[in-house]
Amino acid sequence: MGVLACWCLIRSEVSGRWFFDQEDQCSGDLVATLAVTGRFDLTDVQWAVLEPLLPARKKAGRPPRWSKRQLIDGIRWRVRVGSPWRDVPARYGPWQTVYGLFRRWQRDGTWVRVLAGLQARADAAGVICWEVNVDSTIMRAHQHAAGARKRGICRPSRQVA
């Protein structure tokens, strides 16, 4: 029994209808019905906004094995989870490739330009409020700031007689 037939059989058992009654609804590709991306990966709408802000590929020759979208999703996964780079899931590409793109774009200022572009777009849409409110009731000294010496940590050296 094929995958499609199994899927339709399971669907029919859940719905209470027979497999042969839903045969016309089950025709088609099963892969198209499954989610291709992970739970927190970029959606198509988000990718459409982000893609024009990314640098264009300069090198001619062999196309890259991993798409920018996969690598960026890998970077986002790592930043969100806080795990070591070596723990990036394989569906995003080798961790060395994901880290290499992150570090290269960090050094050449791509991330800063992307953030500025996204902020400009959000500001034009009126989504960002640039007002900042600081109240002194929320400002607190660090716990180690209490009880420090009044003269500081350096003692005046003794005078030599």
DACORTA-V777334 format. One record per residue. BURIAL is I if it has 9 or more other ideal C-beta (glycine too) atoms within 8 Angstrom, else O. Layout:
{{BURIAL} {BURIAL}}
This chain:
{{O} {O} {O} {O} {I} {I} {I} {I} {I} {O} {I} {I} {O} {O} {O} {O} {O} {O} {I} {O} {O} {I} {I} {O} {O} {I} {O} {O} {O} {I} {O} {O} {O} {O} {O} {O} {O} {O} {O} {O} {O} {I} {O} {O} {O} {O} {I} {O} {I} {I} {I} {O} {I} {I} {O} {O} {O} {O} {O} {O} {O} {O} {O} {O} {O} {I} {O} {I} {I} {I} {I} {I} {I} {I} {I} {I} {I} {I} {O} {O} {O} {O} {O} {O} {I} {O} {I} {I} {O} {O} {O} {I} {I} {O} {I} {O} {I} {I} {I} {O} {I} {I} {O} {I} {I} {O} {O} {O} {O} {I} {O} {O} {I} {I} {O} {O} {I} {I} {I} {O} {I} {I} {I} {O} {O} {O} {O} {O} {O} {O} {O} {O} {O} {O} {O} {O} {O} {O} {O} {O} {O} {O} {O} {O} {O} {O} {O} {O} {O} {O} {O} {O} {O} {O} {O} {O} {O} {O} {O} {O} {O}}
